[in-house]
Amino acid sequence: MLNSTRSKAEQRFAKARQQQNQVLNERQKAEKAIAEKTARLRALRLAKEAADKEAAESAAAAKAAAKKSPRKRAKPAQASPPDTAD
C-alpha cells in the first residue's frame, strides 16, 4: 500500500513538473517573440530617424545654398559707338 501511494504521489509530482516546464517554455517563447518584435521596431524607428535627419540636413543645405548664391543680375548692355565708316 505504501508503494502504491508513493507511486501515485510521484506520478502527480512528475505531471506537475511537466506542466511547469511547459508553462515555462511557453513563457520563454512569448518573451522571445516580444524581444524580437521590439528589436525589429527599434531598428525601423532608428532607420526612419536617420532618413528624416538626412532629409532635414539636405533640405537645410539646399536652403543655405540658395541663400548664399543670389541670382545673377543681367548687366545692361553697353551701347556700342555708332559706326561712322560709311
Beta strands, then each sheet from edge to edge (+ up, - down):
end
